[in-house]
Amino acid sequence: MRKLANSELDRLSVDDFKAAAKTPLILVLDDIRSLHNIGSVFRTADAFLVEKIVLCGITATPPNKEIHKTALGATETVAWEHEKDVVSAIENLKNSGTKVYALEQVENSISLEDFSPEKGTTYALVFGNEVFGVNQKAVEACDGVIEIPQLGTKHSLNISVSAGIVVWDIFCKLRATT
């Protein structure tokens, strides 16, 4: 095996990315403190052609040198917007026909392995603060809650890791339905 050079990876240009059909996923980041986590989520969103990112509350916005360190240019490709209040953002998404799910550990959550996205539906996934998670009012505003099964002692994952796991899982499930 030979490692491929970047020139062999057939990457989209920024213009081609913007024109490409998007995965019907919107990522909502609420009160994310770490600029590196924000940048990592942008990079994941770019990798899987996510429709857009909604940054809420204290979550920093591009342009930002620290976000750029991990985003590596993904802030130039992935559409994003800022909403002050996450509950308002959730309501706006729901009013546009988007199904909104929080990523959290709550009563009656849906295990990620059991979540079956429907073809033709756009989904928004709400990720919360690194310490406090998705706030209760936001959880209540969502259509449901997805939980990533965890078997170890910590029962929590870094927000950028959670986003990567869930985006990949839903991306694969949506591609399987086409």
N, C-alpha and C positions, 0 to 999 in steps of 0.2 A: 504494500500500500504506500501511496505517496500523498502527503499532505497537499491540498490544493492551495494555490496562490489566490489572493483576493481577486485578481483579475479573471480568474476562472469560475467565480462563484455566481455569475449571471445576476448581479444585483440590479434592482430597479433604480432608475434615476429618481430624483425628487419629483419631477414632473410626472413620470410614469407611476410612481407611488400614489400621488394625489389623484390621478385619473383611474387607478385600478379599482375594481369592485372590492368593497370592504367586507370584512367579517362583521356580521350584524351584532357587534358587541360595543358597549360603551362602558368605560371604567370611570367610576366616581371615587375620587380620593378625598376623604374628609379629615381635616385637622392632622395631616401627616407632617410630622416635625422634621424628619430627615430628608435633606435635599438629595442625598444619594438614593434613598428609596424612591423618591419622585422620578429621578432620572432613570432608574432601573425599570420602573413601570413604563415610562415612555419607550424605552428600548424594546421591552417585551411587546408593547402595543405595535411598534413598527414591525417586529418580526412576524406577527400574525395578522397584519393588515386590519387592526382594530379601527372601528369607525371614528371614535374620538375619546378624549379624556375630559372629564369635568372635574376641575380642581375646586374644592370648597373650603370654607373657613380659613384657618391659618396656613393651609397648604400653599407653599410658595409657587410662583408662576415663572415661566421663562420670560425673557432671557435671564439666566442666572448662571454664573460661572460654576457653582457647585453642582447644579442640576446637570449642566452640560458635561461634567466629568464622567458621569455614568450614562447619560443619554446618548453621547457620541453622535449628535446631529439629529436624533429622532424627534427633537422638539421642532425641527424644520419640516418634518414629514407628517407626523400625527397631528390631526386637528385637535384643538383644545379650547376650552373656555373656562372662565372663573365665575362661580356663583358664591355669594357670601354665605348663604344658608343651605345646608344639605337637604333639609326637609323640603324647602321650596324647589330645589333642583330635582328631587325625587318626584314631587308632584308634577312639575313641568314635563319630566320624562314620561310619567304615566299618562298624562293628558295627551301626549303625542303618540300613544299606542305602544310604548316600550314597556316590557315586563321588567320590573326592578326587583332584584334580589340582593340582600345583604350577605356578606360573608362573615359569619359569626357563630358562636356556640350558644344556642338558645333552645328552649323547649320546642319540640315538634319541628326541628330543622330537617332539611332534606340532605341526606348524605350526598356528597359530590358524585359518588359512584352510582347513585340512584337517580340523579338529575338527568332528565331527558329533554333537551331543548327541541322546540318545534321548528321545523323548516319554515321560513317566511316570517319569523318573529324576531324582532330586535330585542336584545337583552341588555340591561344595565346591571353592573355588579358594583356594589358599594363596599369600599374598604375603609376601615376606620383607623383612628389614632393608634400608634404603636404600643401605648400602655393601656389605654382604656377601650380600645376596639370601636365598633360602631355604636354610636350613642342610642339609647333606648327609643327616643322619639323617631330617629331615622329607621330603626328596626321596625317600629310599628307602622311607618309610612310605606314600607316595602310590600310587594306582593308575596314575598316568602323569604326564607333564609336558607342558604346553602352552607353546609359545614364540611370542612375537609377532615376525613377520618384521620385520627392520630393515635398511635399506640404507645408512645414513650411516656416519660415522666413530666414533660414540660407543658404539653397541650396548648402550645402556641407556636406560630411561625412568624418570621419576619414578613412584613407586608409585601415586599417585593417578591419573596419566595411564594407566598400565598397567591399573588396575582399570576405569577408564572405557571403555577400548578393549575389553577382554575382556567386561565385563558387557554392553555394547551389542551386541557380536557374538553372544554366546550368547543374549541376549534376542531378537534378530532371528531367529536360527535356530530357537529354540523356538517362536516365534510362527508361523513359516512351516510348522511341522509340525502346527499345530492346524487 
